[in-house]
Amino acid sequence: MARLAERTRQFSDLRTGAEIRIRRDAKTQRLAGALLLRSPASLRFEALTPFGLPAVLVAGDEQSLTLWEVLDNRAFILPASADATRRWLGVGLGGDDLVALLSGNVLPLKNPSSVDLLPADELGPSLRLVNGDGEQRIWLDPVSGQARQVEWTGTKNPARVILDAAAPDAPPGGLALATLDGKLEVTVRYKNPQLNTGFDPKLLAVSVPENVRIQDLR
C-alpha cells in the first residue's frame, strides 16, 4: 500500500490525445479529443468532430462535474461524487479515483477493515482490501508499486479495470474498464501522452455559454 501511495504522489498532471470507445449494452459511442488530468481530482476531456469542432466536453474537480453536450446545446452540472460518475459513465467512481485510474494509478479503498497480500496468480501478486462498501483487489508489481489491474466486488456496479502499464517511469497508455455484468465496456487509448509537464491549471476551466440549456443538479 505504501508503494501504491508513493506512485500516486509522484503524479502531478497528464496531457494527451485520447480515443475513447464506450459500449453500453448494444450501443457503441466513439470519441476522440484532448484529455487533461491534474491531481488529485481535476480533469477535462474535449471530444472533437472529424472537422475539429467541439462535440462533447466533460470537466470536473473536487466540487462539481460538468457534462456539456455541445451539439445538443445542453449541459448538466452535477456534484463531484461517485453517484454523479455513475450517472454519466455507468460506474460509481469518485473524481479522485477516476483521475488516478486515467493516470495509470489506483487508490486503495478508504478505511479498510482488512488488507491481505495474496499469493501470485497468472497476473502476479495482489492486495485484497475490504470495508463496509465492498471488496477491492489490486494486482500490482510489489517492487515498483505499479498497478496492473483492479477489481471491485460487493458494490452496486462490480467492475474491473485493466491498466495499460508501460515502464514504471513512462506515461500511461490507457485502460480498459468493464462492469462484471457485461453491460458496460470502456476502452481509452492515449496518443503522445505527456506526464508532469506543469501545465496552467486554467486550461481545465469550463465556461458554458448562457444560451446553452443548463440543468444544475448540485
C-alpha positions, 0 to 999 in steps of 0.5 A: 500500500505504501508503494501504491501511495508513493506512485500516486504522489509522484503524479502531478498532471497528464496531457494527451490525445485520447480515443475513447470507445464506450459500449453500453449494452448494444450501443457503441459511442466513439470519441476522440479529443484532448484529455487533461488530468491534474491531481488529485481530482481535476480533469477535462476531456474535449471530444472533437468532430472529424472537422475539429469542432467541439462535440462533447466536453466533460470537466470536473474537480473536487466540487462539481462535474460538468457534462456539456453536450455541445451539439445538443446545446445542453449541459448538466452540472452535477456534484463531484461524487461517485453517484454523479460518475455513475450517472454519466459513465455507468460506474460509481467512481469518485473524481479522485479515483477516476483521475488516478485510474486515467493516470495509470494509478489506483487508490486503495479503498478508504478505511479498510477493515482488512488488507491481505497480500495474496499469493501470485496468480497468472497476473502476479501478486495482489492486495485484497482490501475490504470495508463496509462498501465492498471488496477491492483487489489490486494486482500490482508489481510489489517492487515498483508499486505499479498497478496492473489491474483492479477489481471491485466486488460487493458494490452496486456496479462490480467492475474491473479495470485493466491498466495499460502499464508501460515502464514504471517511469513512462506515461500511461497508455490507457485502460480498459474498464468493464462492469462484471455484468457485461453491460458496460465496456470502456476502452481509452487509448492515449496518443503522445501522452505527456506526464508532469509537464506543469501545465496552467491549471486554467486550461481545465476551466469550463465556461458554458455559454448562457444560451446553452440549456443548463440543468444544475443538479448540485 
